[in-house]
């Protein structure tokens, strides 16, 4: 939601007047946090944990953020942020790039600390936007430099096409009034080439406050709770698409189908039911038949993607169990959906 502020990177050339080194971000020592507000007054602080970055001697800075490493302290909330807000099945990373004049920081070795306004470009959710931040650049040692936010940076989610995803979060978490602006703070530590820290070790989310965490990609299998969390949230993405009045899957569905295939593969003891639903337009009989064909089309696509047939079933429920009144195009779109549920496989 707000990685945006990750900007500070511009730790540029704080090194010396002689041969200026290249720099690499130290992921164990670097921190990015963002705060969001729900119900108008409740503040939540979260982190993006897996960060990599470089800064060249010419002043070219690049920092990448693994959005699958979002850490709220609770697995279900992590999954909601990943799949509903950031849509990591389509946009797994955010990237900050900047170009700065190393001469602007020529005095850092002597002053040890400089405040600056630094411009950067943030690529998030398929959108590039030019921003700037006030930072404090501190020379910790001859081989370490910190770039930290002087004050939180406001990141507006609508600038990155994320406003509809705030609605999805509100519906999934049953909360109201999530403020569509996040406040981002950061402290990035860079080390000069030749003095890089020891190899990074990842930990489980929630077991430490700083440093990389193991994401889903690194896990061999999920617990039953993790499986159920992922199926429940994937059901709310609305990212499986069909042609109107058809059971033919649109190619835009592939990113989410790939994500579902990966989750099912890490839940080997569970059987997944694909359930299809429609809006109330048309006859109940026709809607039931259409929902059955759509659910089966998704199940067949998952099997074609490598999911064992015995782990998948399909059912159509037509216009039953609407999640919204069928009174507007938006609400009807919510009711035309595919859901995933899981039960234990029979022995």
N, C-alpha and C positions, 0 to 999 in steps of 0.2 A: 504494500500500500504505500509505502513511502520511502522506499529505498532512495528515493530521490536524493535525499540529502547526502548521500554517500560521497558526495562530491569531494570532500576534503582532499582527496587524493593528491591534489596538486601540491604535493610535498616537494615539489620540484627542487632540483639542484641545490638543496641547501648546502651541499658540500662545497667544497673548497674552491678556491680560485684556481687551483691547479687542475689536474685531470679529474673531471667530474665523473663519478661512477654512475652506473645504472642501479636502480633500487627495486626491491621486491617486497610486497606486503607480507608482514608476519601475521598469519591467521590466528596464531595462539594469543597474540597480544592485542589484536584489533577488535573493536566492538562497534556494532551498529544497532541502535534501538529505535523503535518508533512507538509513539503513543497515539491511541485513538480514543474517541469519546462516544459512549453509547448512552441512551436514555438521558441525553443532554448533560449529565453530570458525572457518570461513572467512567473513570479513566483506566485504560488498560495499556500496559507496557509490554511490548513483544520485541523479539530480536530476529535478525537474519544472521545465521551462524556461519555458513560456509562462504568465505570471501577470498578471492584471489586478486592480485593486482601487480602491475609493474609501472615503473616510472623510468623513462630513458634519460640518458644524459642530455638529450636534445630537448627535453621537456614534454615528451609525449606520454600522457598518462592514460592507463586503462585499468578499470577495476570491474570485476564481474561478481555478481551476487547469485547464488544458487537459491532460487525461491522455494525449492523443495525443502530447504533447511530452516524455514520459518519456525520459530520456537515460541509458543505461547505458554508452555508449561503443561498443556493438556493435549493429548493426542487428538481427540475429536476436534478441538478448536484448530489445531495445526492443519488437519485435513480440510476443514472448511475454508481456511485461509488459502490453502494451496489450490483446491479444485474450484471453489466458488468465487473467490476474489481474484487471485492472480491467474487462475486458469493455467496451471503449470503443465497440463497435458498439451497445451499449445505454445505456451510462452514460459519455458522452464527457468530462464535466466533474465536478469536485468543487467545493463552494462552502462558504466559511466566512462566517458572519454573527455579528455581535455588537452589543450595545447597551451603551454605557457612559456614565457621568456625566462630562462634560467637567471638572467641578469637581475630580475626583480627580487631574487633572494640571495644576491651576492653577499649581503651583509650578515646573513644568518650565522656563519661560524663565529663572528665577533659578538653579535647581539644575543645569540642563542634562542631568541624568541621574537617572532614577527607576526603581526596581525595583518590580514589581507582579505580582500574581496576577490573570490576566484570564480570565474565562469566555467561552466561545464555543460556537456550534453548528456542527458539521461535517455536511454533506450529502455522502455518498459511497456509491456503488453502490446508490442508492435508499433509503438508511437515514440518518435524522437522529439525531445523538447529541450531548448536551451534555457538553462537556469544559472543562478549564481548563489554563492553562500559566503558568509563571513567566517573565516577560519583563523585558528591560532596554530602556527607552525613552530614547533619546538625542537631544537637540536638536543636530543637526549645524550648522545655521545657522537664521536666522530663517525660512527657507522650506523646510528639509529636516529630516525626523525619521526616525530609524531605530527600528524595533521588532525586537528580536532575542531569540532564545531564550536564557535564562540557562543552561539545561541541556537536553540532548535530551529530547524528549517521547516517551513510550512509547505506541504506537498498536497496539491489539490487533485483528488482522484479523477475528476471529470476531465482534466487535461490529458489523461491517458486512456480515455474511453472506459473507465472502470466504474462509472456511476451506476449502471444497471447491476453490477455485481454487488454493490452495497445492498441493493434490494434483496438479492439472493441470500446474503448473509443474514439480513434481518429476518427473513422468512425461516431460514434453517435454524437460527438460534432463538427464534421467537422473542426478538428484542425490537425496540423502536428507536428512532431518532439517532442512528449512527451518523455522527458528524462527518461529512465527506471531505475532510481535510485531516491529514496526519502530521504530527510534529516529529521530525527525525533528528536524532543526535548521533554523533559518531566520534570515535577516536581511532584513527588508523596509524599503525606503526609500520614504518618502512625500514628495511635494513639494506646496507650497501652490498653489492655483489662481492662475494668472497668472504662474507661474514654472516651468511644465512644461518638461521637457527636450525636446530635438529629437526628431523622429519616430523611432520604434524601427526598427532594421534587424535582420532575422532572418539567421541564419547556418546553415550545415549543422551537424547534430548532430556533436559530437566535435571541432569546430574552435575552440571557445572554452569557457571554464568558466562564464561568466555571461551572462545575457541570453537573449532569445527565439531559437528555432530554427524552421526551416521544417519543417512537418509534411507528412504524405502529401497532405493536401488541397491544398497549394501546389505539388505536383509535377505536371508535365505527363505524364511517363512514368517508370516504374521501370526500373532496370537488370535484367538477367536474374536476377542474384543476389537482388535485392530482391523480384522476382516470386516466385521459388522459396521464399524465406523466408516470404512472406505466405501462399502456398498451403499450405505445410507446417503452419504454425501454425493457420490457419483450419480445417484438417482436424481439429484436436484440440479445438476449442471445444465440441463436443457440442451445438451450438445450432441444429441443424436437427431439427425435430420432425415426426413423423407420427402419425396415429391408429393405435391398436394393430392389427397385422396388415393395415395399409392403406398405400397409396401416396399418400394424400391429405395434402398438406402442411398443418401447423397454422399459423395466423396468427402464432404466436410465432417462426416461422422468418424472418419478413420482415427484422428488423434485420441478421441475418448475411447473408442473401441480398443485401441492399443493399450490404453491405461487399464481398462477393465481386464483385458487378457493378462496383463502383468499381475494384477491383484489376485485374480482367480488362481493363477499359477502358484502364488504364495499362500494360498488357503486350501491345501490339498484335502483337508478333512471335511470340507463344506461343499454342499450342492447349491448352485445358484439358480434361482428362478428369474427369468426375464419376463416382466409383466408389461403389457401394453394397455394404454388408455387413450380415449379420444374425447373430443368435446361433444356437445349435444346436437350439433348440426347433423341432419340426416336421421334415418330411422334407427332405433336401438339395435335391430337385427344387423343392419349394414355396419354400424359402428362396432359391434361385437366382432364381426367377421374381419373388419379392417384391423382392429387391434390385435387379433390373433395372428394375422399375417405379418404385421409389423414386429410383434414379439418374436415370431419364428425367424424372421429375416435377421434380427439381431443375434439370436442364438446361433443361427447357421454361420453368420460372419465370425462369431467368436470361436466356433469350432474350426472354421477355415483358418483362423489365426493361431491355432495350436491348442485350444482348450479341449480337454477330453470330453467326448460326448456325454459320458455318464455324469459329468459335473454340471451339466446345463439342462434346464427345461424351460419351456415357454408357455405363457398363458395370456389370453386376451380378456379384458374386462370391460371393453367398450366405454360407455359414458358413465359407468359406475364410479363411485368414490371420487368425485371432482375435488380438486384442491382449491378451486375458486368458483365463483358464480359464473355461469356461461353467458355473461351479459355484455362483455366488451371483447374486442379482438385480442387484447393483452391477456385477459383472463382465459379466453378459449385456448390461447397458445400454451398457457400453463397446464391446462387439462390434457392437451395432446402430448403425452409423455411416455417415456420408458423408465421403469424402475427395476432395481435389482434387490433381491432379498436372498438370504442364505439360511440353510438348515444343515444339520449334521448328515453326512452321507451314511446310508445304511451299510452295516457290515456285511 
